[in-house]
Amino acid sequence: FIAFDVQIGDSWLKVPDVIVHHHWKGQDKAPRNFKLMRMMLEEDPDDLRTVLTMAHQFYAARDWPHAVEWYTRFYKDRRGLPLERWMAMGYAARSLREMGRIDEAMKLDNAAVVDHPDLADGYLGLADCYLARGEYEKAIEWTKNAMTKALPDDLLFVDYLDVTFRPYVQLALAYSALGRLEEAIEACNTALEVRPQDKKVLAILDLCNAALPRKRAVAAYTALAPSLSDSERVRVA
């Protein structure tokens, strides 16, 4: 609310009237957006642009089942641009992973790799799927494959963290699960160059640093043990 002054002749008066500024700052726009998009679809049910926008809105709202439904509707429609359909397939796979539906996500990520083997997203998706399944060597393999690929051009929304950050988090998770702590720490440090305050990466790094001295002590004992007598082994242990 803003009170303002008004000049009358040579005098200034304080006017108690106010100007009210309506704005959406700090408010949830999703209900308004969904209402507008449903109105648009009532007018033109085959409007692909609105279908994709609806999918993005559900994804932003973390409504994974509906995001999958609308992304699937878009990527199955051959009227869409091939690269946009590929992108929708990737977001559907991400939504499926959020729901723990890993096998279904892998099918879409595999399809994304077949459709665009030069682009990174399908490879990164498969790495996430193998991480979720505890198949860490495969996760590393697919992550390293992704790191040799490109992002789509500016026709689509591009998240550069998919190249500069996400692969190193995947490597850190896989290496740490395999006990390859030095490699996990290196991956964490590379990720932190991009996002220095990332809590997930800092937590992985703390765990690896805490476990590393014990790992080195065990490795040193294992190397020394064959040269020790039984009594010496007991004392060292």
Phi, psi and chi 1 to 4 in degrees:
 res  aa     phi    psi   chi1   chi2   chi3   chi4
   1 PHE       -  129.7  -62.7   92.8      -      -
   2 ILE  -126.7  115.1  -55.5  173.2      -      -
   3 ALA   -81.1  150.5      -      -      -      -
   4 PHE  -141.2  160.1   54.7   94.3      -      -
   5 ASP   -97.3  148.6  -63.3  -21.2      -      -
   6 VAL  -128.0  134.3  175.0      -      -      -
   7 GLN   -92.1  127.9 -174.4  175.1   13.6      -
   8 ILE  -123.2  109.1  -58.6  177.6      -      -
   9 GLY    63.4 -124.1      -      -      -      -
  10 ASP   -97.0    3.5  -64.9  -31.9      -      -
  11 SER  -112.3  154.2  -58.0      -      -      -
  12 TRP  -113.2  134.7  -73.7   87.2      -      -
  13 LEU  -118.4  142.6  -62.4  176.7      -      -
  14 LYS   -86.0  117.1  178.2   71.8   70.4  175.8
  15 VAL   -96.9  129.0  178.6      -      -      -
  16 PRO   -79.2   -1.5   30.1  -35.7      -      -
  17 ASP   -65.7  160.4  -64.4  -24.2      -      -
  18 VAL  -131.9  155.9  -64.5      -      -      -
  19 ILE  -108.7  128.7  -59.9  171.5      -      -
  20 VAL  -104.3  123.7  179.3      -      -      -
  21 HIS  -101.0  116.7  -67.5  -84.8      -      -
  22 HIS   -88.7  127.3  -67.1  -78.4      -      -
  23 HIS  -148.0  165.9   58.3   84.0      -      -
  24 TRP  -104.5    8.3  -74.3   91.8      -      -
  25 LYS   -57.3  127.9 -175.7  176.4 -179.8 -178.7
  26 GLY    79.5    3.4      -      -      -      -
  27 GLN  -111.1  152.0  -60.6 -176.4   35.7      -
  28 ASP   -77.6  117.4 -176.9    6.1      -      -
  29 LYS   -87.5   -8.8  -57.0 -179.5 -176.9   67.0
  30 ALA   -57.6  -48.1      -      -      -      -
  31 PRO   -57.4  -42.2  -25.7   35.8      -      -
  32 ARG   -63.3  -44.6  178.9 -156.2   64.0  178.8
  33 ASN   -63.3  -44.8  -67.3  -13.6      -      -
  34 PHE   -61.8  -40.9  -78.2  125.5      -      -
  35 LYS   -61.5  -45.2 -179.2  178.4  179.1 -180.0
  36 LEU   -64.6  -42.1  -69.2  172.5      -      -
  37 MET   -68.4  -36.6  -74.0 -176.1  -73.6      -
  38 ARG   -66.0  -37.4  -72.1 -168.4  175.8   98.8
  39 MET   -62.7  -40.7  -69.3  169.7   60.6      -
  40 MET   -66.3  -38.4  -67.0  167.2   68.5      -
  41 LEU   -71.9  -29.0  -74.3  170.2      -      -
  42 GLU   -64.4  -36.8  -75.2  177.3    4.4      -
  43 GLU   -74.7  -36.9  -67.1 -179.4    7.0      -
  44 ASP  -144.6   88.3 -175.5    0.5      -      -
  45 PRO   -62.1  -18.3  -19.7   31.7      -      -
  46 ASP   -99.9   15.1  -65.1  -36.9      -      -
  47 ASP   -75.2  101.6 -178.8    1.4      -      -
  48 LEU   -63.7  -34.4  -85.9 -175.8      -      -
  49 ARG   -62.2  -39.8 -175.1   58.9   44.9 -161.0
  50 THR   -71.5  -34.9  -55.6      -      -      -
  51 VAL   -59.6  -45.8  169.7      -      -      -
  52 LEU   -67.7  -39.2 -177.1   57.5      -      -
  53 THR   -63.7  -39.2  -55.9      -      -      -
  54 MET   -61.4  -42.8 -176.4   75.5   87.4      -
  55 ALA   -61.0  -44.9      -      -      -      -
  56 HIS   -61.8  -38.5  -73.3  -31.1      -      -
  57 GLN   -65.6  -41.8 -172.9   67.6   59.7      -
  58 PHE   -65.2  -38.1  -80.7  121.7      -      -
  59 TYR   -63.6  -45.1 -173.7   89.5      -      -
  60 ALA   -62.3  -32.9      -      -      -      -
  61 ALA   -81.9    0.0      -      -      -      -
  62 ARG    60.3   29.7  -57.4  178.1   65.4   83.1
  63 ASP   -92.0   81.3 -174.8  -20.2      -      -
  64 TRP   -63.5  -43.3  -49.8  123.6      -      -
  65 PRO   -59.7  -44.0  -25.1   35.5      -      -
  66 HIS   -71.6  -33.5  -76.7  106.3      -      -
  67 ALA   -60.2  -45.6      -      -      -      -
  68 VAL   -59.7  -44.8  170.5      -      -      -
  69 GLU   -57.7  -46.8  175.0 -172.0  -15.2      -
  70 TRP   -79.8  -35.5  -73.8   86.2      -      -
  71 TYR   -64.4  -39.2  -79.1  127.7      -      -
  72 THR   -64.1  -42.1  -59.0      -      -      -
  73 ARG   -58.3  -39.1  177.4  173.6  168.6 -179.6
  74 PHE   -73.5  -49.7 -177.6   85.0      -      -
  75 TYR   -71.9  -18.3   75.3   68.7      -      -
  76 LYS   -82.2  -12.6  -74.8 -172.7  174.0 -178.6
  77 ASP   -88.2  113.3 -165.6  -42.7      -      -
  78 ARG   -74.3   -1.6  -65.0 -171.6  175.7  -82.9
  79 ARG   -74.2  -20.5  -67.7  176.4  -60.5  153.2
  80 GLY   -72.5  158.1      -      -      -      -
  81 LEU   -63.7  138.1  -65.7  172.9      -      -
  82 PRO   -54.7  -41.7  -27.3   35.2      -      -
  83 LEU   -69.7  -34.8 -158.7   54.8      -      -
  84 GLU   -70.2  -36.9  -75.7 -168.7  -46.5      -
  85 ARG   -65.1  -39.4  -67.7  172.3   58.6 -142.8
  86 TRP   -61.3  -43.7  169.5   86.1      -      -
  87 MET   -61.1  -44.2  176.7 -163.7   67.1      -
  88 ALA   -62.0  -37.9      -      -      -      -
  89 MET   -59.9  -41.9 -168.4 -178.0  -60.8      -
  90 GLY   -65.1  -41.8      -      -      -      -
  91 TYR   -69.5  -33.6  -84.7  103.6      -      -
  92 ALA   -62.6  -41.6      -      -      -      -
  93 ALA   -63.3  -41.7      -      -      -      -
  94 ARG   -61.3  -42.2  -66.1 -177.9 -169.0 -145.7
  95 SER   -64.7  -40.1  -57.4      -      -      -
  96 LEU   -62.2  -41.4  -72.1  165.3      -      -
  97 ARG   -62.7  -37.5  -80.2 -164.4  -63.9  -83.3
  98 GLU   -61.1  -28.2  -69.0  -73.2  -10.8      -
  99 MET   -92.3    1.8  -66.4 -172.8  -73.7      -
 100 GLY    78.5   13.5      -      -      -      -
 101 ARG   -92.8   70.7  -68.0  161.2   59.3  178.8
 102 ILE   -68.6  -42.8  -56.4  -57.2      -      -
 103 ASP   -60.8  -41.2  -69.9  -14.5      -      -
 104 GLU   -66.9  -38.9  -65.9  169.6   81.3      -
 105 ALA   -63.1  -40.3      -      -      -      -
 106 MET   -62.8  -36.6  -71.4 -172.3   77.5      -
 107 LYS   -61.7  -42.4  -69.6  178.8 -178.7  178.2
 108 LEU   -70.0  -40.1  -67.4 -177.9      -      -
 109 ASP   -65.4  -39.6  -73.0  -39.7      -      -
 110 ASN   -61.1  -42.2  -87.2  -49.5      -      -
 111 ALA   -63.5  -37.3      -      -      -      -
 112 ALA   -64.8  -39.1      -      -      -      -
 113 VAL   -66.2  -40.8  168.0      -      -      -
 114 VAL   -65.6  -43.2  170.5      -      -      -
 115 ASP   -67.2  -42.1  -77.0   -4.6      -      -
 116 HIS  -137.7   76.6  -74.5  -79.9      -      -
 117 PRO   -66.7  -10.7   22.3  -32.1      -      -
 118 ASP   -89.7   -6.6   54.8  -38.7      -      -
 119 LEU  -109.1  149.4  -60.7  178.6      -      -
 120 ALA   -80.1  -26.6      -      -      -      -
 121 ASP   -59.8  -44.0 -165.0   71.6      -      -
 122 GLY   -62.4  -38.1      -      -      -      -
 123 TYR   -64.8  -44.1  -61.4   85.9      -      -
 124 LEU   -63.3  -39.0  -68.3  168.6      -      -
 125 GLY   -62.3  -42.9      -      -      -      -
 126 LEU   -64.4  -38.0  -74.3  168.3      -      -
 127 ALA   -60.6  -43.2      -      -      -      -
 128 ASP   -62.7  -38.8  -80.6  -27.9      -      -
 129 CYS   -64.1  -44.1  -71.5      -      -      -
 130 TYR   -68.3  -33.5  -77.7  116.0      -      -
 131 LEU   -60.5  -45.1  -80.1  171.3      -      -
 132 ALA   -63.0  -30.3      -      -      -      -
 133 ARG   -89.1   -1.4  -69.4  170.1   62.2  164.5
 134 GLY    75.5   18.1      -      -      -      -
 135 GLU   -99.7   80.8  -62.5 -177.3   50.9      -
 136 TYR   -73.8  -35.3  -59.1  114.3      -      -
 137 GLU   -62.8  -41.0  -65.7  -73.7    0.1      -
 138 LYS   -67.3  -36.5  -69.8 -177.6  178.8  178.9
 139 ALA   -61.0  -41.9      -      -      -      -
 140 ILE   -63.7  -43.8  -67.9  168.2      -      -
 141 GLU   -59.8  -46.5  178.0 -176.5  -10.3      -
 142 TRP   -71.0  -33.5  -77.0  100.9      -      -
 143 THR   -64.6  -44.7  -60.6      -      -      -
 144 LYS   -65.4  -35.2  -71.4 -175.1  173.8 -179.3
 145 ASN   -60.6  -44.9  -87.3  -32.3      -      -
 146 ALA   -60.0  -34.7      -      -      -      -
 147 MET   -70.7   -9.8  -65.6  166.8   77.4      -
 148 THR   -97.4   -1.2   68.5      -      -      -
 149 LYS  -103.9  174.8  -51.0  -57.2  177.4 -176.8
 150 ALA  -105.7  169.0      -      -      -      -
 151 LEU   -91.3  158.1  -69.8  174.0      -      -
 152 PRO   -64.6  162.8   21.4  -31.5      -      -
 153 ASP   -74.0 -177.1   60.6   30.4      -      -
 154 ASP   -71.9    2.4  -68.2  -21.6      -      -
 155 LEU   -61.0  -32.3  174.0   66.4      -      -
 156 LEU  -109.9  163.9  -57.6  179.9      -      -
 157 PHE   -66.2  126.6  170.3   78.2      -      -
 158 VAL  -115.0  125.7  174.5      -      -      -
 159 ASP  -101.3  104.7 -175.2   -6.6      -      -
 160 TYR   -68.6  -14.7  -71.2   98.5      -      -
 161 LEU   -64.3  -21.1  -68.7  177.5      -      -
 162 ASP   -65.6  -18.3  -80.1  -12.1      -      -
 163 VAL  -106.1  -41.2  168.5      -      -      -
 164 THR   -89.2  -17.8   60.6      -      -      -
 165 PHE  -132.5  -54.2  179.3   75.9      -      -
 166 ARG   -55.6  -43.9 -177.5  179.3  170.9 -167.4
 167 PRO   -62.0  -34.8  -21.3   33.2      -      -
 168 TYR   -73.0  -30.3  -63.0   99.9      -      -
 169 VAL   -67.2  -43.4  178.1      -      -      -
 170 GLN   -59.8  -44.4  -67.5  173.5  -35.1      -
 171 LEU   -64.1  -41.6  -70.4  175.9      -      -
 172 ALA   -61.0  -42.7      -      -      -      -
 173 LEU   -64.5  -45.6  -72.3  167.1      -      -
 174 ALA   -68.3  -46.7      -      -      -      -
 175 TYR   -62.1  -43.1  -76.3  139.0      -      -
 176 SER   -64.8  -38.2   60.7      -      -      -
 177 ALA   -65.7  -29.7      -      -      -      -
 178 LEU   -87.4   -1.0  -68.2  168.9      -      -
 179 GLY    78.9   10.8      -      -      -      -
 180 ARG   -89.7   72.0  -65.5  162.5   60.3  176.2
 181 LEU   -69.3  -39.2  -58.5 -179.2      -      -
 182 GLU   -60.3  -42.6  -67.9   89.0  -11.1      -
 183 GLU   -68.2  -35.9  -68.5  164.5  -73.5      -
 184 ALA   -64.2  -42.9      -      -      -      -
 185 ILE   -63.5  -41.7  -70.5  169.2      -      -
 186 GLU   -61.1  -43.2 -177.6 -179.8   -2.6      -
 187 ALA   -64.1  -41.3      -      -      -      -
 188 CYS   -60.5  -45.9  -75.6      -      -      -
 189 ASN   -63.0  -36.8  -73.6  -29.1      -      -
 190 THR   -66.5  -43.0  -56.8      -      -      -
 191 ALA   -62.2  -39.1      -      -      -      -
 192 LEU   -71.4  -18.3  -70.0  170.6      -      -
 193 GLU   -64.6  -26.2  -69.5  174.9    5.8      -
 194 VAL   -91.7  -44.1  179.8      -      -      -
 195 ARG  -130.3   85.2  -62.2 -173.0   64.4  179.5
 196 PRO   -63.0  -23.0  -19.7   30.8      -      -
 197 GLN  -106.7   14.2  -56.6  -58.3  -40.6      -
 198 ASP   -64.7  118.8 -171.1   87.8      -      -
 199 LYS   -67.1  -37.9  -66.7 -179.3  179.6  178.9
 200 LYS   -63.1  -46.6 -179.6  177.9 -178.0  178.6
 201 VAL   -68.0  -40.7  177.3      -      -      -
 202 LEU   -61.7  -37.0  -71.7  170.2      -      -
 203 ALA   -66.3  -43.3      -      -      -      -
 204 ILE   -61.0  -44.0  -61.0  168.7      -      -
 205 LEU   -62.4  -42.9 -177.1   60.2      -      -
 206 ASP   -61.4  -43.7  -74.0  -15.4      -      -
 207 LEU   -63.5  -42.4  -70.8  171.4      -      -
 208 CYS   -66.0  -43.9  -69.3      -      -      -
 209 ASN   -63.8  -35.0  -78.8  -33.8      -      -
 210 ALA   -70.4  -33.2      -      -      -      -
 211 ALA   -85.6  -18.5      -      -      -      -
 212 LEU   -63.8  -43.9 -170.6   57.2      -      -
 213 PRO   -58.5  -41.0  -25.4   35.6      -      -
 214 ARG   -64.6  -41.7  174.9  175.1  173.3   77.9
 215 LYS   -59.8  -43.4  178.5 -169.4  174.8 -176.3
 216 ARG   -67.8  -36.3  -71.8  175.1  173.0  168.5
 217 ALA   -65.9  -41.8      -      -      -      -
 218 VAL   -64.2  -41.9  169.8      -      -      -
 219 ALA   -63.5  -40.9      -      -      -      -
 220 ALA   -65.4  -42.5      -      -      -      -
 221 TYR   -64.6  -41.4  173.3   77.5      -      -
 222 THR   -62.1  -39.0  -58.3      -      -      -
 223 ALA   -70.2  -33.0      -      -      -      -
 224 LEU   -84.3  -29.5 -176.1   62.5      -      -
 225 ALA   -54.1  -42.2      -      -      -      -
 226 PRO   -60.1  -23.8  -25.3   35.8      -      -
 227 SER   -92.2    0.2   64.2      -      -      -
 228 LEU  -101.3  152.5  -59.7  176.1      -      -
 229 SER   -77.1  170.6   65.8      -      -      -
 230 ASP   -60.4  -43.6  -70.4  -17.1      -      -
 231 SER   -66.8  -36.9   59.2      -      -      -
 232 GLU   -67.4  -37.6  -72.8  173.1  -33.5      -
 233 ARG   -61.0  -40.5  -71.4 -167.1 -168.2  100.4
 234 VAL   -63.9  -43.4  170.9      -      -      -
 235 ARG   -64.8  -43.7  -73.9 -160.7  -58.2  -86.3
 236 VAL   -66.0  -42.4  172.3      -      -      -
 237 ALA   -63.3      -      -      -      -      -
